[in-house]
Amino acid sequence: MYEMVDKLLKYLHNDLTVYHVRAVNLIWSLQASTTRTYVESIIAQSITSAESPNVSAAYEAFGVLWRLSG
């Protein structure tokens, strides 16, 4: 699950806007396919990991996810 969500989050960067809606739909489809909170946990981990050099990219991806999830 981690690999799929992580890959989809990479499609939520500003230079890949053509993929944003599809990636968000796929992320929520993954979330709906399980009774656990894997997707939410993976997203939270990506934006709170102090060790990751890509925290700003994770925030950017989360912002896109948030905007398109309404």
C-alpha positions in Angstrom: 0.0 0.0 0.0 2.8 2.4 0.9 4.4 2.1 -2.6 1.1 2.8 -4.4 0.2 5.8 -2.3 3.7 7.2 -2.4 3.8 6.9 -6.2 0.4 8.6 -6.5 1.5 11.4 -4.2 4.4 12.1 -6.6 1.8 12.8 -9.3 0.4 15.7 -7.2 3.2 18.1 -7.9 2.6 21.4 -9.7 4.4 20.3 -12.9 2.1 17.3 -13.3 -1.3 19.1 -13.1 -2.7 17.0 -15.9 -2.6 13.9 -13.5 -4.0 15.6 -10.4 -7.6 14.6 -10.6 -6.9 11.0 -11.6 -4.3 10.6 -8.8 -6.6 11.9 -6.2 -9.4 9.6 -7.3 -7.0 6.6 -7.2 -5.8 7.6 -3.7 -9.3 7.6 -2.4 -10.1 4.4 -4.2 -7.2 2.8 -2.4 -8.5 4.2 0.9 -12.0 2.8 0.2 -10.5 -0.7 -0.6 -9.4 -1.2 3.0 -10.9 -1.0 6.4 -7.7 0.3 8.0 -6.3 3.8 7.9 -3.3 3.0 5.8 -3.7 5.9 3.3 -4.2 8.5 5.9 -1.2 7.2 7.9 1.0 7.2 4.9 0.1 10.8 4.0 0.6 11.9 7.6 3.9 10.2 7.8 5.1 11.9 4.5 4.3 15.4 5.8 5.6 14.9 9.4 8.9 13.0 8.6 11.7 15.3 9.7 14.2 13.0 8.1 12.7 13.3 4.6 14.4 15.8 2.3 11.1 16.1 0.4 8.9 17.4 3.2 8.0 20.5 1.2 7.0 18.4 -1.8 4.9 16.3 0.6 3.1 19.5 1.8 2.6 20.5 -1.8 1.1 17.1 -2.7 -1.2 17.2 0.4 -2.4 20.7 -0.6 -3.4 19.4 -4.0 -5.1 16.4 -2.5 -7.0 18.6 0.0 -8.2 21.0 -2.7 -9.4 18.2 -5.0 -11.0 16.1 -2.3 -13.9 18.5 -1.7 
